[in-house]
Amino acid sequence: MKNHNQFVYKLGWLGVAVLIQLGLLHSNWDGQMRPSLVAQAQSTQTAEDVMQQGLRAIQQGRVEPAIAAFQQAAQLNPTLAAAHYNLGLALRQKGELQPAANAFYQAAQVDPKFALAYANLGAALLEGNNLQQAKEYLQRSLEIDPKLGLAHYNLGLVLEQQGALDQAIATFKRAQQLSPTAPEPAYHLGVVYMQQGKMSEAIAALREAIKISPKYPEAHYNLGSILLKQGQLSKALVAFRQAAEANSNYANAYYGAGLVFLRQGQYKDAQQVLQYAKDLYTAQNNTAWAANAEKQLQQAQAGSASAP
């Protein structure tokens, strides 16, 4: 396997809640970047120099110049896998999934043993909802490097979406073992347990995710949702408040708090947070949840009007 370490940069794939789009995992993935020592031809050296310019641009937060540099490096030396791979990361950072997938594919073609190229190719396809192809490339990545936590995590996301929940659980647990400082496997483990109705296991997994990453709004929200269903209203409200503190624009946190206030008969407080949730949903073009918030808001207004 070629060693690409000196020529690649790390991009954390952001993991998200099940009710949002999938993310590919961000974090402290062990051994995340591994791209290549290359031939010593003059053209290769020039390509390396250009790629270093791209790496410096990324470090400065200048994605467009980095993309241009990585493209130039790949043109100067098409066999430089790290150039294609870094291009894929930069394009993914910009949200261009298909071009990113193409770049990761080129990296894997150049270096068929480049596990991370397959893993991130699978990740990009997963975000594009191409589940079967994503699964195939992620499995290929794990054939090359069975200890690649990122690939196990993303494969778990595929299995979760395909409804293979028991397999997803096993895969997320393996990702946890390999990447213990990444909160996403524990979070999604909790989400899957919720789908299975295993609330005690879900609570434990969500709390583990929060322990690793205290400002994980989706984890706090889902924990609050379980506690609300269990009638633990005070604890649920704490969880929803922590979700809002972690991300002040996270509408679900205010919606959840509104449901707690309704259950507690605190209708004015419910109106305030439900109105805020509705406004956030509307601003985020989430019409379905804005309608849900409006429905709950009407209940709060009716309750307030009938209160002594």
C-alpha positions in Angstrom: 0.0 0.0 0.0 1.3 3.4 -0.9 1.9 6.0 1.8 0.1 9.2 0.9 0.3 10.9 4.3 2.5 13.8 3.4 0.2 14.9 0.6 -3.3 14.8 1.9 -5.4 16.9 4.3 -8.1 15.8 6.7 -11.7 16.7 6.2 -14.1 15.8 8.9 -17.3 14.3 7.6 -20.1 15.7 9.6 -22.4 13.2 11.1 -26.0 14.3 11.6 -29.4 13.2 13.0 -31.5 10.6 11.2 -34.2 13.2 10.4 -31.7 15.3 8.4 -29.6 14.1 5.5 -26.8 11.7 6.2 -23.4 12.9 6.8 -20.2 11.2 6.7 -18.6 11.4 9.4 -16.7 14.0 10.9 -14.3 13.6 13.5 -11.2 12.1 14.9 -11.2 9.0 12.6 -8.1 7.0 13.3 -5.8 6.9 10.3 -8.1 8.9 8.2 -5.7 10.1 5.5 -3.2 7.9 3.9 -2.2 9.0 0.4 1.2 8.5 -1.7 4.9 8.6 -2.2 5.3 9.0 -5.9 7.8 8.7 -8.7 10.7 11.1 -8.9 10.2 12.4 -12.4 10.3 16.2 -12.8 6.7 16.3 -13.7 5.8 14.5 -10.5 7.8 16.9 -8.4 6.1 19.8 -10.1 2.7 18.2 -9.4 3.7 17.8 -5.8 4.7 21.4 -5.5 1.3 22.5 -6.9 -0.5 20.1 -4.6 1.3 21.6 -1.6 -0.1 25.0 -2.8 -3.5 23.4 -2.6 -2.9 22.1 0.9 -1.8 25.6 2.0 -4.9 27.1 0.5 -7.1 24.6 2.4 -5.4 25.5 5.6 -6.2 29.1 4.9 -9.9 28.2 4.2 -9.6 29.1 0.5 -11.4 26.2 -1.1 -11.6 27.4 -4.7 -7.9 28.0 -5.1 -7.3 24.6 -3.5 -9.6 22.9 -6.0 -7.8 24.7 -8.9 -4.4 23.6 -7.5 -5.4 19.9 -7.0 -6.9 19.9 -10.5 -3.6 21.2 -11.9 -1.6 18.7 -9.9 -3.8 15.8 -11.2 -3.3 17.1 -14.8 0.5 17.4 -14.3 0.7 13.9 -12.9 -2.4 11.8 -13.5 -0.9 8.9 -11.4 -0.7 11.1 -8.3 -3.5 9.5 -6.3 -3.3 12.1 -3.5 -4.1 14.9 -6.0 -7.3 13.2 -7.0 -8.1 12.4 -3.5 -7.6 15.9 -2.1 -9.6 17.2 -5.0 -12.4 15.0 -4.0 -12.2 16.2 -0.4 -12.2 19.9 -1.5 -15.1 19.3 -3.9 -17.0 17.5 -1.1 -16.3 20.4 1.2 -17.9 22.7 -1.4 -21.0 20.4 -1.6 -20.3 19.1 -5.1 -21.0 15.4 -4.5 -20.8 14.0 -8.0 -17.5 15.7 -9.0 -16.2 14.6 -5.6 -17.2 11.0 -6.2 -15.5 11.2 -9.6 -12.3 12.4 -8.0 -12.3 9.7 -5.4 -12.9 7.1 -8.1 -9.9 8.4 -10.0 -7.8 8.1 -6.9 -8.9 4.5 -6.4 -8.2 3.8 -10.1 -4.6 5.1 -9.7 -4.1 3.3 -6.4 -6.4 0.2 -6.1 -5.2 -0.3 -2.5 -6.2 3.2 -1.4 -8.8 2.3 1.2 -9.8 5.8 2.1 -10.5 6.7 -1.6 -13.0 3.8 -1.7 -14.4 4.9 1.8 -15.0 8.5 0.7 -16.3 7.4 -2.7 -18.8 5.3 -0.8 -19.6 8.3 1.5 -20.2 10.6 -1.4 -22.5 8.1 -3.1 -24.3 7.6 0.2 -25.0 11.3 0.4 -26.3 11.1 -3.1 -28.6 8.3 -1.9 -27.0 5.7 -4.2 -27.1 3.1 -1.5 -26.1 0.0 -3.3 -23.1 1.4 -5.0 -22.1 3.1 -1.8 -22.3 -0.3 0.0 -20.1 -2.0 -2.6 -17.3 0.6 -2.4 -17.4 0.7 1.4 -17.1 -3.1 1.5 -14.2 -2.8 -0.9 -12.5 -0.3 1.4 -12.9 -2.7 4.4 -11.4 -5.5 2.4 -8.3 -3.4 2.0 -8.3 -2.0 5.5 -10.6 -3.9 8.0 -9.7 -1.4 10.7 -10.8 1.7 8.9 -13.4 3.2 11.3 -14.7 5.7 8.9 -15.7 2.9 6.4 -17.5 0.9 9.1 -19.4 4.0 10.2 -20.5 4.9 6.7 -21.4 1.2 6.0 -23.5 1.4 9.1 -25.4 4.4 7.7 -26.1 2.5 4.5 -27.4 -0.5 6.4 -29.5 1.8 8.6 -31.1 3.3 5.6 -31.7 -0.1 4.0 -33.5 -1.2 7.2 -30.9 -3.9 8.1 -30.9 -2.7 11.7 -29.2 -5.6 13.4 -26.3 -5.4 10.9 -26.2 -1.6 11.3 -25.9 -2.1 15.1 -23.0 -4.5 14.7 -21.3 -2.2 12.2 -21.7 1.0 14.4 -20.3 -0.9 17.3 -17.2 -1.9 15.3 -16.8 1.7 14.2 -17.0 2.7 17.9 -14.2 0.3 18.8 -12.0 1.6 16.0 -12.7 5.3 16.4 -13.6 5.7 20.1 -13.3 9.5 20.0 -15.9 9.9 17.2 -19.4 10.6 18.6 -21.3 9.7 15.4 -21.3 5.8 15.7 -22.7 6.0 19.2 -25.3 8.6 18.1 -26.5 6.4 15.2 -26.4 3.4 17.4 -28.9 5.2 19.6 -31.1 6.1 16.7 -31.2 2.5 15.5 -32.1 1.3 19.0 -34.9 3.9 19.0 -36.2 2.4 15.8 -36.2 -1.0 17.4 -38.0 0.3 20.5 -35.0 -0.5 22.7 -35.1 2.7 24.7 -32.7 1.8 27.5 -30.0 0.9 25.0 -30.8 4.0 23.0 -30.5 6.3 26.0 -27.1 4.7 26.9 -25.8 5.1 23.3 -27.0 8.7 23.1 -25.4 9.6 26.4 -22.2 8.1 25.2 -22.3 10.3 22.1 -22.9 13.3 24.3 -20.1 12.3 26.6 -17.7 12.4 23.6 -19.2 15.5 22.1 -21.2 17.6 24.6 -22.4 20.0 22.0 -24.2 17.4 19.8 -27.7 18.9 19.3 -29.2 15.9 17.6 -28.1 13.6 20.4 -29.6 15.9 23.0 -32.8 16.2 21.0 -33.3 12.4 20.6 -32.5 11.8 24.2 -35.1 14.4 25.1 -37.6 12.8 22.8 -37.2 9.5 24.6 -37.5 11.1 28.0 -40.6 13.0 26.9 -42.3 9.7 25.8 -41.4 8.2 29.2 -43.0 11.1 31.0 -39.7 12.4 32.4 -40.7 15.9 31.6 -38.1 17.8 33.6 -35.2 15.7 32.3 -36.6 16.0 28.7 -36.7 19.8 29.0 -33.1 19.8 30.1 -32.1 17.8 27.1 -34.0 20.1 24.7 -32.4 23.1 26.3 -29.0 21.6 25.9 -29.8 20.9 22.2 -30.7 24.6 21.7 -27.5 25.7 23.5 -25.5 23.5 21.2 -27.1 25.0 18.2 -29.4 28.0 18.6 -30.8 27.5 15.1 -31.8 23.9 15.7 -35.6 24.2 15.5 -36.3 20.7 16.8 -34.9 21.7 20.2 -37.5 24.5 20.6 -40.3 22.3 19.2 -39.5 19.6 21.8 -39.4 22.1 24.6 -42.8 23.3 23.5 -44.2 19.8 23.8 -42.9 19.6 27.3 -44.5 22.9 28.3 -47.8 21.8 26.8 -47.7 18.6 28.9 -46.9 20.7 32.0 -49.7 23.2 31.3 -47.3 26.1 30.9 -49.1 27.4 27.8 -47.4 30.8 27.6 -43.9 29.3 27.6 -45.2 26.7 25.1 -46.4 29.5 22.8 -43.1 31.3 22.9 -40.9 28.4 22.0 -43.3 26.9 19.5 -43.6 30.2 17.7 -39.8 30.4 17.6 -39.6 26.8 16.3 -42.2 27.6 13.6 -40.2 30.7 12.5 -37.0 28.7 12.3 -38.7 25.9 10.3 -40.2 28.5 7.9 -36.8 30.2 7.4 -35.3 26.8 6.7 -38.0 25.9 4.2 -39.1 23.0 6.3 -42.8 23.4 5.6 -44.0 20.1 7.0 -42.4 20.7 10.4 -43.6 24.4 10.3 -47.1 23.0 10.0 -46.6 20.7 12.9 -45.3 23.6 15.0 -48.3 25.7 14.0 -50.7 22.9 15.1 -49.0 22.6 18.5 -49.0 26.4 18.8 -52.7 26.5 18.3 -53.1 24.0 21.1 -51.0 26.2 23.4 -53.1 29.3 22.5 -56.3 27.4 23.2 -54.9 26.2 26.5 -53.9 29.6 27.5 -57.3 31.1 26.6 -59.1 28.5 28.7 -56.7 28.8 31.7 -58.1 30.6 34.8 
